[in-house]
Amino acid sequence: MKKIFTLTLLAGALIAQAKVYTLADLAQIVGTTENSYASGDETVTETIGISVDGNVYTLTLPTKLADGVSGIGFDDNNIVLSKSYLTLIEGNDLTIGQDETLLFAGAGMIEMSGTLTATNATFGAAEGSEATAKGFRIFGDNTSATISGCTFDKVGLNFGSTNGCLKVEDCTFNEHNSKSGNSAINFTSSCTGNEIKNCIFTDNQLSSVASGANAGVGITITECTITKSITSTRLYPAINLSINNNDIIIDGNFISGPAENTRAGGIAVSNLLGTSTAGTIYVRNNHVQDCSYGITLTGGGNIRIEENTVLNNKYIANANAGGSGINITCNGATNEANAYLRANTIQGNLWGVTVIGNASTPNTHVNAGYVGNNRNDVEFNPGENVFIDNGNGGMLYDWYNNTLSESFAQGNKWNVTEQTEELIENVIVHQADIATLGIVHFMPPYRANTAITDIEASADKDSNRYYNINGQQLTNPAAGIYIKDGRKVIVK
């Protein structure tokens, strides 16, 4: 067994020229070595480093270090072993190749601020370390990581960069133990250009993808599958992101919480610090089911929620604490929430859509359908949201407007036997029920026979029978969209 001399790292120590390491390099340099430290009157010696068995590499960190020793340095101090990390000093990169396996023993973690590249590799916990192993901590102004085709079992990724980004594709994250962070992929600083695509997340203790409250990220999450999203009894959503000036795109994902767990949320985007919200959040084409809530925006921000299915998100002990298919909340007095909802199927939740705002300022603006008279209006929204069997306590709740702000919800199909104003009022709570609340403009509702399938450039001058979207006949229509001879036309 090769013995490596231990030393105390000094601040400002000279760093050798940056290198690109592989696991084979690390195993050769760090090897399997001995670490000695005093424990009472005895000197304890333990085996540490990286052991190799074929393509399987196991990282074992020191349990303790000798007094005055902060870490054990290798390769001109480019590599340091401490009680917490194997650290690649700033600027050094790591490449992990196909069919290699890296296991982390104890609370093992690799910390680096260079570039991590991993392809078709497996990362996991060594035997007996399933509850403690961590994985990777990648941080630094210019750090980045590209990871494809890899499997993470129990361990995760903790990423923070200012100028770099994280790209993860075709990877699987199983049973993340939450030791590397509160999510299998966890962002600790604001950065943009991040991509997570076609990944599978299963049985993770907490979130699958998340960022800290002060770490808004620009990110695209597409075509991922998240099942049994939260196994812990702590209240966490599967996707839990903070907002900054960059766009967030969450598109085409399938999310299913374990129905028996009443603390597993779906998709949450938040602005808890009231920061600038120049970016737009796009949540579209997702399927979210069997969670404690479906999709939520908390705090100021601009969000477009389109063509999602939110199904049976009702698994929470108290309906007053969750269970919304879609929720828009903005309690702050200085920021605003602007939400656009279109063509969502909202079914089987405790509440269909809930809107919550500041007690004194109407700052929560929801456009879930604004048909108006002119399709070219910047606020135009055909609605097309469908509400089915949302309710609790023996009551149906398609929409609850618990805010001073007015909401527009025209062109939608409500959970009533006939789409009449009188019946729709029964599934909406707003100013008509509580005078201090804002009004919800829900008429006209969706009408299948008036869907816009053909628009003519001008009205037919041979007929004077024009109807507005409410079905009322008009003699001299103003400019706008009308129904004529069973077709939609534009009058200019």
ABEGO torsion letter per residue (X at the ends): XBBBBBBBBBBGBBBBBBBBBBAAAAAAAAEBBBBBBBBEABBBBBBBEBBBBEABBBBBBBABBBBGBABBBBGGGABBBBAABBBBBBGBBBBBBBGBBBBBBEABBBBBABBBBBBGBBBBBBBGAAAABAEBBBBEAABBBBBBGBBBBGBBBBBBBAABBBBBBGBBBBGBAGAAEABABBBABBBBGBBBBGBBBBGBABBABBBBAABBBBBBBBGBBBBGABABABBBBABBBBBBABBBBBBGBBBBBBAABAABBBBBBBBAAGBBBABBBBBBGBBBBGBABBBBBBEBEBBBBBGBBBBGBABBABAAAEGBABBBBBABAABBBBBBBBGBBBBGBABBBBBBBBAABBABBBBAEBAEABAABAABBAEGBBBBGBEBGGBBBABBBBBABBBBBBGBBBBBABBBAAAAAAABBBAAABAABBBBBAOBBBBAAABBABBBABBBAABABBBBAAGBBBABBBBEBBBBGGBBBBBX
